[in-house]
């Protein structure tokens, strides 16, 4: 009856990876520039360098969680 594709550890690692990805996208979000006012905050280091690296780490973590061997 226990015919799941992944083991429990795979699902836990998948959820952790998805949380890391969401955190990266939240770091990228913020107010933008309108036609009336330019917002120089869109070019800060967190939005350009840190957040994409966090998201990339999350995607790599998800791939590792999928490839993690199950103990069967």
C-alpha positions in Angstrom: 0.0 0.0 0.0 3.0 2.3 0.5 3.7 2.8 -3.2 4.8 6.5 -3.2 7.5 7.6 -5.6 9.6 9.2 -2.9 10.4 8.5 0.7 9.5 10.8 3.6 13.0 12.4 3.6 12.5 13.3 -0.1 9.3 15.1 0.6 10.8 17.0 3.5 13.8 18.0 1.4 11.4 19.1 -1.4 9.4 21.3 1.0 12.7 22.9 2.3 13.8 23.6 -1.2 10.5 25.2 -2.1 10.7 27.4 1.0 14.2 28.5 -0.1 12.9 29.3 -3.6 10.0 31.3 -2.2 12.3 33.2 0.1 14.5 34.1 -2.9 11.5 35.5 -4.8 10.4 37.4 -1.8 13.8 39.0 -1.6 13.5 40.0 -5.2 10.1 41.7 -4.7 9.6 45.3 -3.9 8.3 48.5 -5.3 9.1 49.3 -8.9 9.6 52.4 -10.9 6.7 54.3 -12.3 6.6 56.9 -15.1 6.4 59.7 -12.6 9.2 58.7 -10.2 12.4 56.7 -10.6 13.1 54.3 -7.7 16.8 53.6 -7.4 16.1 50.8 -4.9 15.5 48.4 -7.7 19.2 48.2 -8.3 20.4 47.3 -4.8 22.6 44.3 -4.2 19.9 42.2 -2.4 17.6 42.3 -5.4 20.3 41.8 -8.1 22.8 39.5 -6.5 21.6 37.8 -3.3 18.0 36.9 -4.2 18.8 35.2 -7.5 21.6 33.1 -5.8 19.2 32.1 -3.0 16.6 31.0 -5.6 19.3 29.1 -7.6 20.4 27.4 -4.4 16.7 26.4 -3.8 16.3 25.0 -7.3 19.6 23.0 -6.9 18.3 21.8 -3.5 15.0 20.6 -5.1 16.9 18.7 -7.8 19.0 17.0 -5.0 15.9 16.2 -3.1 14.4 14.5 -6.2 17.6 12.5 -6.8 18.1 11.5 -3.1 18.1 7.7 -3.0 15.4 6.1 -1.0 16.1 3.3 1.5 14.1 0.5 -0.2 
